């Protein structure tokens, strides 16, 4: 399994020196990849109907593509991944351009994770329809893959039109790997069937929130991959261990479960674990990395 970490967006702070210290240490410790969450806007709780989301206007979020441009200059090996870009609230051609640029600057170290999102406030502010987000994302991915692979694209979809135009420069990876999140409601340990079918059909990998022990969800995903005419061995599976929920002494059990079900990647999420400083996050990641490597 490849070893990863979740960038602690809400706790890293706004100073570039702190970001650089964290990422450089992650690379020095031999981590393979780092994933970054995406939110453009945070909602104020004092609004009609209230607000019950996990983040507010006070939650700090670095913008992933700009962040990756900065990290491209100070890292040499670390894969940079989004988990996930809320694709339907963004313009597909612009995301394709931004992703291609990051891939060029990192010499092919981008993995683009995308999802449909849950925050209607952001969709409204960005001028996109929250209700049609699931229907739009498949066409967006098809358009982006065409733009990454062809110098000139003539694309006509239900919601997108590119009339003999293209990106320059093209990315190093053609196409850039597109992984997808969703398909599983972790709080209810429940499979979200339409979303999981979509991921099984078109994604290069699944960024899952499956809880260790729920082999039913993994088996269902692989069954849907086969029904889509694809080989499950060629579709990635990324597992996550949440430090805010799982005690360090239980990490080996969760790591071993992910290894046993055939995960290609596993990562530690230290956000909300109440670590007192970024160096405490890094110390937890060092311990996690030692456990993964020990097998």
Secondary structure, 3 states (H helix, E strand, C coil): CEEEEECCHHHHCCCHHHHHHHHHHHHHCCCCEEEECCCCCCCCCCCCCCCCCCCCCCCCCCCHHHHHHHHHCCCCCCEEEECCEEHHHCCHHHHHHHHHHHHHHCCCCEEEEEECCCCHHHHHHCCCCHHHHHHHHHHHHHHHHHHHHCCCEEEECCCCEEEEECCCCCCCCCCCCEEEECCEEHHHCEECHHHHHHHHHHCCEEECCCCCCCHHHHHHHHHHHHHCCCCHHHCEEEEEEECCCCCHHHHHHHHHHHHHCCCCEEEEECCCCCCCCHHHHHHHHHHHHHHHHHC
